[in-house]
Every structure is written in structure tokens, then in C-alpha cells.
Amino acid sequence: MTPAIDLSATRHPAIPPRSNERFSRPNLVCLPKGERVHTHDGRELVLRNIEPGDIAALQRQFRRLSPEDIRRRFLHCMGELPESMAQRLCRIDPAIETALVLMDETVKPAELRGVGRIYVDEAANSAEFSVLVECGWARQGLGALLMQRLVDDCRRRGLDEIWGYVLLENRPMLQLCKELGFTRRLIPDEPGTAQISLQL
Ligand SMILES: CC(C)(COP(=O)(O)OP(=O)(O)OC[C@H]1O[C@@H](n2cnc3c(N)ncnc32)[C@H](O)[C@@H]1OP(=O)(O)O)[C@@H](O)C(=O)NCCC(=O)NCCS
């Protein structure tokens, strides 16, 4: 009997996957229980996908952030993270979103030390990213780890580009992205903000 031909294997590699492949539930990028990762100074965190049960931890993390970190992450000032927004950020649609969290399970309750997320624009075949590492955990390789995993996830989804808005004063993020090969362009209507992107 002739074996069935796997058409996906014979398609030209430059052709993006069909939309039902691109936007069907992707393989999760880490095990459901998470992957143990370590900071440069040896502290252990668990990297996993965000879950609906992370709402309280996300709100606690928000309360630990400096006004500067909040402005750099959300591009405007915010005094609190409303419950509805926290719910929305934790209950993602995996067909078009990935949200990775770095959980500190050495404390009770476990605390969220970093978050990286992408939101896919199906029409443009690209994804917008955001990333945040709280200050007591900064400069430990976690921002780079999250960004690399998001880039890998975008590639797995067959996207053409990952991009994000970064304030021009945000030297840490601009430097991090430069090292990952992102390029930057200024946005004429938004002085002080750059759009940084990586072609995949
Ligand atoms: C930007 C941010 C994500 C970086 O996270 P991080 O975990 O500290 O970054 P890493 O430790 O992985 O650093 C990777 C590289 O980025 C650069 N970098 C990071 N912080 C830096 C700083 N304060 N000054 C200069 N370069 C810096 C360095 O090149 C660094 O490599 P090195 O430590 O080997 O020199 C973090 O500072 C943050 O969450 N800021 C607030 C939110 C934000 O700005 N988000 C981006 C917009 S969505």
C-alpha cells in the first residue's frame, strides 16, 4: 500500500504555514509544570505558561514595580492594575497569544518575577511583544531568556516578524534588543518612542 504523502513536508519552506496551522493551538513552549531556570547568581525560578490562577500573583507583582518600570512596560503611568485587566492578562487565547511567567516558588505564595508575552496580528503575520522583569531580579539574564523564548515561539508559529514599542530612554531594553539582533526605527507621531523589530 502506498504510504500517505505528508504534504506539509513537501511544501516550500518559504511558504508560511496555512492559517489554520499557524493559529491553531500551538505546542506550549514549556512543560505544563514548568522548566527550572537559574539566574546568573544561582537563584531558581520556574518558567511556565501563564495560568488563570496567576491573577493575584500578577497584581502583587504590579504593586512591587517602580513607576519607571510600569511606564516602560505599559508606555504610560498606571497607579494600579485593575482586576479586569489582570484577568485579561492571565486568561489568554493561546491561538494568538503566548505569555510566559517566571515563578519564584521558594516563597509562599509563589511570586511572579518576570513576564514575557506576544500578541499575534494575524493579518500582518507578526507579533507584538512585551517583557518585564522586576528590579530585584534584573541584570540576571531573565529578560534575555524571556525574549529568546518569545522569538522561538514566533518562529514556531511561522510568523515573519516580532516587534514592540520601547521608550528611547529605556536603555536596558534597547541594549538587550540590540544584542538579540533587533533593529529600531523612530515613530514620527510618537516622539520618545521607538519601534524595534526582528525579521524571523
Ligand atoms: C528591560 C528589562 C526587561 C531587562 O531585563 P533583565 O532581566 O534585567 O535583562 P538581562 O539581565 O537579561 O540583560 C540582558 C542584556 O541587556 C542589557 N541590559 C540589561 N539591563 C541593562 C542596564 N540596566 N543597562 C545597560 N544594559 C542593560 C545588557 O546588555 C544585558 O547583558 P549583560 O548583563 O550580559 O551585560 C528589565 O529591565 C525590565 O523589565 N524593565 C522594565 C520593563 C521594560 O522596560 N520592558 C520593555 C518594554 S516592553
The ligand as an SDF file (V2000), in Angstrom:
LIG
                    3D

 48 50  0  0  0  0  0  0  0  0999 V2000
   14.4300   45.7240   30.1650 C   0  0  0  0  0  0  0  0  0  0  0  0
   14.3540   44.5140   31.0770 C   0  0  0  0  0  0  0  0  0  0  0  0
   13.2880   43.5410   30.5630 C   0  0  0  0  0  0  0  0  0  0  0  0
   15.7250   43.8130   31.0830 C   0  0  0  0  0  0  0  0  0  0  0  0
   15.6000   42.6360   31.8530 O   0  0  0  0  0  0  0  0  0  0  0  0
   16.8630   41.9610   32.5740 P   0  0  0  0  0  0  0  0  0  0  0  0
   16.4290   40.6680   33.1090 O   0  0  0  0  0  0  0  0  0  0  0  0
   17.4640   42.9250   33.5320 O   0  0  0  0  0  0  0  0  0  0  0  0
   17.8690   41.7860   31.3420 O   0  0  0  0  0  0  0  0  0  0  0  0
   19.0940   40.7550   31.2520 P   0  0  0  0  0  0  0  0  0  0  0  0
   19.6930   40.5290   32.6000 O   0  0  0  0  0  0  0  0  0  0  0  0
   18.6330   39.5650   30.5060 O   0  0  0  0  0  0  0  0  0  0  0  0
   20.1270   41.5910   30.3940 O   0  0  0  0  0  0  0  0  0  0  0  0
   20.4700   41.2200   29.0840 C   0  0  0  0  0  0  0  0  0  0  0  0
   21.3140   42.3230   28.4780 C   0  0  0  0  0  0  0  0  0  0  0  0
   20.5380   43.5300   28.3490 O   0  0  0  0  0  0  0  0  0  0  0  0
   21.3940   44.6710   28.6200 C   0  0  0  0  0  0  0  0  0  0  0  0
   20.9610   45.3310   29.8370 N   0  0  0  0  0  0  0  0  0  0  0  0
   20.0550   44.8960   30.7420 C   0  0  0  0  0  0  0  0  0  0  0  0
   19.9190   45.8010   31.7230 N   0  0  0  0  0  0  0  0  0  0  0  0
   20.7620   46.8170   31.4380 C   0  0  0  0  0  0  0  0  0  0  0  0
   21.0660   48.0530   32.0610 C   0  0  0  0  0  0  0  0  0  0  0  0
   20.4670   48.4200   33.2130 N   0  0  0  0  0  0  0  0  0  0  0  0
   21.9640   48.8800   31.4670 N   0  0  0  0  0  0  0  0  0  0  0  0
   22.5590   48.5390   30.3190 C   0  0  0  0  0  0  0  0  0  0  0  0
   22.3130   47.3540   29.6600 N   0  0  0  0  0  0  0  0  0  0  0  0
   21.4200   46.5250   30.2260 C   0  0  0  0  0  0  0  0  0  0  0  0
   22.7830   44.1200   28.8310 C   0  0  0  0  0  0  0  0  0  0  0  0
   23.4300   44.0840   27.5830 O   0  0  0  0  0  0  0  0  0  0  0  0
   22.4970   42.7320   29.3420 C   0  0  0  0  0  0  0  0  0  0  0  0
   23.5320   41.8310   29.1460 O   0  0  0  0  0  0  0  0  0  0  0  0
   24.6890   41.7510   30.2760 P   0  0  0  0  0  0  0  0  0  0  0  0
   24.0210   41.7250   31.6060 O   0  0  0  0  0  0  0  0  0  0  0  0
   25.3940   40.4740   29.9220 O   0  0  0  0  0  0  0  0  0  0  0  0
   25.5310   42.9820   30.0850 O   0  0  0  0  0  0  0  0  0  0  0  0
   14.0100   44.9540   32.5440 C   0  0  0  0  0  0  0  0  0  0  0  0
   14.9140   45.9560   32.9310 O   0  0  0  0  0  0  0  0  0  0  0  0
   12.6010   45.4640   32.7110 C   0  0  0  0  0  0  0  0  0  0  0  0
   11.6900   44.6930   32.9430 O   0  0  0  0  0  0  0  0  0  0  0  0
   12.3700   46.7950   32.5910 N   0  0  0  0  0  0  0  0  0  0  0  0
   11.0300   47.3650   32.8080 C   0  0  0  0  0  0  0  0  0  0  0  0
   10.0260   46.9700   31.7360 C   0  0  0  0  0  0  0  0  0  0  0  0
   10.5330   47.2660   30.3420 C   0  0  0  0  0  0  0  0  0  0  0  0
   11.2880   48.1950   30.1090 O   0  0  0  0  0  0  0  0  0  0  0  0
   10.0740   46.4630   29.3660 N   0  0  0  0  0  0  0  0  0  0  0  0
   10.4620   46.6500   27.9530 C   0  0  0  0  0  0  0  0  0  0  0  0
    9.3810   47.2530   27.1520 C   0  0  0  0  0  0  0  0  0  0  0  0
    8.0940   46.1040   26.8050 S   0  0  0  0  0  0  0  0  0  0  0  0
  1  2  1  0
  2  3  1  0
  2  4  1  0
  2 36  1  0
  4  5  1  0
  5  6  1  0
  6  7  2  0
  6  8  1  0
  6  9  1  0
  9 10  1  0
 10 11  2  0
 10 12  1  0
 10 13  1  0
 13 14  1  0
 14 15  1  0
 15 16  1  0
 15 30  1  0
 16 17  1  0
 17 18  1  0
 17 28  1  0
 18 19  1  0
 18 27  1  0
 19 20  2  0
 20 21  1  0
 21 22  1  0
 21 27  2  0
 22 23  1  0
 22 24  2  0
 24 25  1  0
 25 26  2  0
 26 27  1  0
 28 29  1  0
 28 30  1  0
 30 31  1  0
 31 32  1  0
 32 33  2  0
 32 34  1  0
 32 35  1  0
 36 37  1  0
 36 38  1  0
 38 39  2  0
 38 40  1  0
 40 41  1  0
 41 42  1  0
 42 43  1  0
 43 44  2  0
 43 45  1  0
 45 46  1  0
 46 47  1  0
 47 48  1  0
M  END
$$$$
